[in-house]
Every structure is written in C-alpha cells, then in structure tokens.
Amino acid sequence: MAPPEFLEGPDRGRALRTGHKLSPSAVSEIKAPEITGSKALSPPEPPIYLDLAYVPGSWSARTVDEEFFRRIRSLCYVISGDDHVKEGVMRPILDALLSGKHHWGSDVQVTLIPTFDSLVMHEWYQETHERQQELGITVLGSNSTVAMQDETFPACKVEF
C-alpha cells in the first residue's frame, strides 16, 4: 500500500490516523502517483533545517544517501556506531554528504562529528579534503577524553 504522503483526499487522513491500515475497498480507490523507473513524479519536498542531526546507524545506515543530505540540512552531523554494518556503508554515506551538500546552494558551514575511529573515515578525509573545504565541511578529528565520576570516555564539545 502507498504511504500516507501519496494518498489523496479522505483516505490520506484515515491512513494517517490508523497507521496505514485501510479497508480493501478504500485501498482500491487510492490514487497512487505515476511512477517512472523507480522515482515518483511528485514535487520535491522542502529541506528540513537542523542544528544537530544524527546520521542513522546500524541497519538504517543503508538508507542514508545523497537525498538524505539534500533534505536534512544540519549544521552538525554526528556519525556514531562503531560496528561492521556502519563500516561497510561508511564511504557511501560520506560521499553522499559531499554530493548532497553540493546542492544546498549556500555558504553554510557543516561540521561532521564521528564518534569512533575508522580507517574508511581517514581515507575519505584525505582523498576528499579539498572538496570538503570547497563545500564548507569540517571534520572534527580530535580524540578528547573526559573523566567524570571515576570513568573516562571520549567527548566532543559542540557550541551553537
């Protein structure tokens, strides 16, 4: 069934209220958008502006692409999750940030905050450093440690 944003008229409100559960008769009356290839022909959604955004981790990391960074425009992106899944999709996520930020059309500075050390991140940083500077992307790379209540942990201070 189409998600609520693709439904029209009273069926859309009903789908939103009931969590997409429509009767079979209502489903047959739903007007879906025209599909060409794998893209729906609908007007682009406006971007969302944030001060801080966490890049999805674990299995959701696979959903982060150029469109994510075109639509979710943040001053700071936190990339967390030191696991094999994230390591496997790290390079495409970082490249998507460069591609997505290219479409912003403004001089907004962006800070990327990784919460773990990654060989893929280091390689990407070195290979794309000039492009990062052109786009106004800064990667925080210091490993600061905070000691509190007999514990130590990595930390990063972000000010707005």
N, C-alpha and C positions, 0 to 999 in steps of 0.2 A: 504494500500500500504506500502511496505517496506520503511524505512527511507533511505536517500541517502547513508549512510555508508554501506548499504547492497546491493546496486546496483552495477552492473559491467558495464564496457565499456562506450559507449557514453550516455547511459541512465542516468548514475550517474551524469555526468556534466549537462545534461539537467534538472534533478531533482533539483540539487543544485541551478541552475540559476533561475528556475521558481517556487521555493518554493514547491516542491513535486508535481506539477500539470503536470501529463503526460497524453498523449492521451491514449484511451483504447487499441489501437494496441501496443503502447510501453509498457503498463502495462503487456500485455500478454506475452511479450518477456523477462521480467525481471527474472533474476536468483536469487532466494532467497536462503539464507543459509539453510543447513539441520538443522532441529530442533529436539532435543531430550529432551522430557519433556518440560520445559519452557526455556531452555538455548540454545542459538545459538552456533553452533560449529564454532567458529572463534577464531583466535589468540587473547590473551588478549591485550588490549590497554595499552600503556606505561603510567605510572603515570604522573601527572602534579604537578610540584613543585611550591609552592607559599610561600610568606612571611606571608600573611594575607588572610583568607578566611571567608566569612560569611556563616554560615550554613543556608540553606533555611528556611524560616519561613512560617507562615500561612498555607494554604493548601499544599504548596510544601514541607513542613516539612515531610510529609508522604513518600516522595521519598528518604529520607536520610537513607541509610542502610550501612552495612559493606563495600559494593563495593564502595560507595561514598568515604569513608575514605581510602580505598586501592588505589583509583585512584587520589583523590585530597589530596595531601600531603602538608600540610601547617605548618609553624612554630607556627602560632596563628590561632585559630578558634574562631569566635565571634558567640555566640548564643544569638539572640535577639528575641523579640516578646513575650511580656507577655500577652498571650491570651489562651483561653480554648483549642484551637486546639493544640498549641505547648505543653501545659501542658500534654495533653493526649498522645503525642508521645515522650515526653522528655526522658523517661527512655530507650526506644528502640534506640533513637539517641545516647545517652551517652554510652550504651552498644556496639553499632556499632562502636563508636570511639575506644573503647578498642579492639574490635575484628579486626578492620581494621588496627590499629596501630601495632598490633602484627605481621602483615605480612610485615612490612616495612623492617625488617632485618638490621636495623642500629640503632645507638645510638642518633638519632635526638631528641632533646628536643621539646616538644609541649606545648603550653600554651592555655588553654581553658578560654575564657573570656565571662562569662554570663553577660548580660546587665540588668537582673532583678533577683529578689529573688524568689526562687522556693523551695517548700518543697521536691519535687521529686529530685531536684539537690542536696539538703542537704543529703537526704537519700542515693543517689547514691554515693556521695563523701565519706560518712562514710563507706558504705558497700564495696567499691572497692578501698579504699585508698592505700592499699598495692600493688594492681595490677597497679594502676596509677604510683606509684613510680617505679615499675619494668620496666614499659614501657616508663618512662620519660615524664609523663604527669603532668603538674602543672595547678591547677585551681585557677584563681585569685578570691579571695573571699572578698576583702576589699570593703567597700562601701565608696568611696571618693565622696566628693561634691565640685563642682566648682561654685564660684559666679562670674558672669560676667554681666555687664550692668543691674543691678537690678534684675537678675534672678539667681536662683541656680538650678543645675542639677547634676545628678550622672555622674562620669567620671572615666576613667582609662587611664593611660599613658602607651603606648607601644613603646619601642625603638628597632630599628633594627641596 
